[in-house]
Amino acid sequence: MSERTCQRHIAGIMRAVGAKSRFQAGYLLSATAACREPEEGPDPRTRVEG
């Protein structure tokens, strides 16, 4: 991925969450993730290595 493409992706994320800086975007995204309930899925303790 080129540097410009990465910058455009980050700018899009910042616009979507209403952030004015990358730090603020990270904070807002982590705060949102912390408030969400965990998704149902397989129990990681029963994972079979193979």
Secondary structure by P-SEA (a helix, b strand, c coil): ccaaaaaaaaaaaaaaaccccaaaaaaaaaaaaaaccccccccccccccc
